[in-house]
Amino acid sequence: MDLPKYQLSAENSLAVFEFISIGPKGRIKKLVKFSKTHIEDVYNLGFGDKIEHTNEINDLAISNNNDSEKVLATVVSAIYAFTDKNPEVWIYATGSTKARTRLYRMGINKHYNKVKKDFEIYGLKDDLWIGFKKDVDFDAFVVKRL
């Protein structure tokens, strides 16, 4: 997607990405991690502030750095990079809170016409996976490169 985004740094496997959010709250290190799940070819998308001493993700942090669109575009660019290298995998994503899952849905809604050209997108609603629809409040999402 041709949106402003931060520069990513990644390890060789492209399973862990790091970038820095820059705004009124300062420079905040962020991590994006793709982790294998118990289901073959399904990876969990983890995202949040980097905890320096452990290199783990704080997915409950609220940065309020006035750059949420740029941050989400950067996470999407990590998804593109990971699925470029691993086109057969599904990426599972849900927010750490209902509000964050709603934010993800709003981001997909806003850029749906572009994203649907590159990804299959499904949402979880009432314990069923259905094709993504703009007007549905989903609990989680899975995407796969076309």
C-alpha positions in Angstrom: 0.0 0.0 0.0 1.2 3.5 -0.8 0.8 5.0 2.6 3.3 6.8 4.8 5.1 4.2 6.9 8.2 3.8 9.1 11.3 2.0 8.0 11.4 -1.6 9.2 14.4 -3.6 10.3 14.0 -7.3 10.2 15.9 -10.5 11.1 16.7 -12.9 8.2 13.6 -15.1 8.7 11.4 -12.0 8.4 9.5 -13.2 11.4 10.5 -10.3 13.7 10.4 -6.7 12.6 11.3 -3.5 14.5 10.5 0.1 13.9 10.3 3.4 15.7 7.2 5.4 16.1 8.0 9.1 16.2 5.6 11.7 17.6 4.7 14.0 20.5 5.4 11.2 23.1 8.9 10.8 21.6 10.5 7.8 19.9 8.8 4.5 20.8 10.3 1.2 19.7 7.7 -1.2 18.2 7.9 -4.9 17.4 6.0 -7.0 14.9 6.3 -10.8 15.4 5.0 -13.7 13.4 4.8 -16.8 15.6 3.8 -20.3 14.5 0.6 -21.6 16.0 -0.5 -25.2 16.7 -2.2 -25.1 13.3 0.0 -25.9 10.3 0.8 -22.9 8.1 -1.0 -20.5 10.5 1.0 -17.7 12.1 -0.1 -15.3 14.9 0.6 -11.7 14.3 2.0 -10.0 17.5 2.4 -6.3 17.6 3.1 -3.6 20.2 5.7 -1.6 22.1 9.1 -3.3 22.5 10.0 -4.2 26.1 13.7 -3.4 25.9 15.2 -5.8 28.5 13.2 -8.9 27.2 12.7 -8.1 23.5 9.1 -9.0 24.1 5.9 -7.2 23.0 3.7 -5.1 25.3 0.5 -5.3 23.4 -1.5 -3.4 26.0 0.6 -0.2 25.8 -1.2 2.9 24.7 1.4 5.1 22.9 -0.9 8.0 21.8 1.9 9.2 19.5 -0.5 10.7 16.9 0.7 8.3 14.2 -1.7 5.3 14.4 -2.3 5.3 10.6 1.4 5.3 9.9 2.0 2.6 12.5 -0.7 0.4 11.0 0.6 0.9 7.5 4.0 -0.2 8.8 2.6 -3.3 10.4 0.9 -4.1 7.0 4.2 -3.6 5.2 5.6 -6.3 7.6 2.7 -8.6 6.6 3.6 -8.0 3.0 7.3 -8.8 3.6 6.5 -11.9 5.6 4.0 -13.3 3.1 6.4 -12.5 0.2 8.8 -15.0 1.8 6.0 -17.3 3.0 3.1 -17.0 0.5 1.5 -20.3 1.6 0.8 -19.2 5.2 -2.2 -17.7 6.9 -1.7 -14.7 9.3 -4.1 -14.7 12.3 -4.6 -11.3 13.9 -6.8 -10.0 16.7 -6.4 -7.0 19.0 -5.4 -7.4 22.7 -8.7 -5.6 23.4 -12.0 -5.2 21.6 -11.1 -1.6 20.8 -7.9 -2.6 19.1 -9.7 -5.3 17.1 -12.1 -2.7 16.0 -9.2 -0.4 15.0 -7.8 -3.2 12.9 -11.3 -3.7 11.3 -11.5 0.0 10.5 -8.0 -0.1 8.9 -9.1 -3.0 6.7 -12.3 -1.2 5.9 -10.5 1.9 4.9 -8.1 0.2 2.5 -10.2 -2.8 1.6 -10.3 -2.3 -2.2 -6.4 -2.4 -2.3 -6.0 -5.1 0.3 -8.5 -7.5 -1.3 -6.4 -7.5 -4.5 -3.4 -9.0 -2.6 -5.0 -11.0 0.2 -7.9 -13.4 1.0 -9.4 -12.0 4.1 -11.7 -13.7 6.6 -13.2 -12.6 9.9 -14.3 -14.6 12.9 -17.9 -14.0 14.0 -19.8 -16.2 16.4 -17.1 -18.9 16.2 -17.4 -19.0 12.4 -14.9 -17.8 9.7 -16.6 -15.8 7.0 -15.5 -13.7 4.1 -14.6 -10.2 5.3 -17.5 -7.7 5.2 -17.2 -4.1 6.0 -20.3 -3.9 8.2 -19.5 -6.8 10.5 -17.9 -6.5 14.0 -15.4 -9.4 13.8 -13.5 -10.9 16.8 -10.4 -11.8 14.7 -9.0 -11.9 11.2 -7.0 -14.3 9.0 -5.3 -13.3 5.8 -3.4 -15.1 3.1 -1.6 -13.8 0.0 -3.3 -14.4 -3.3 
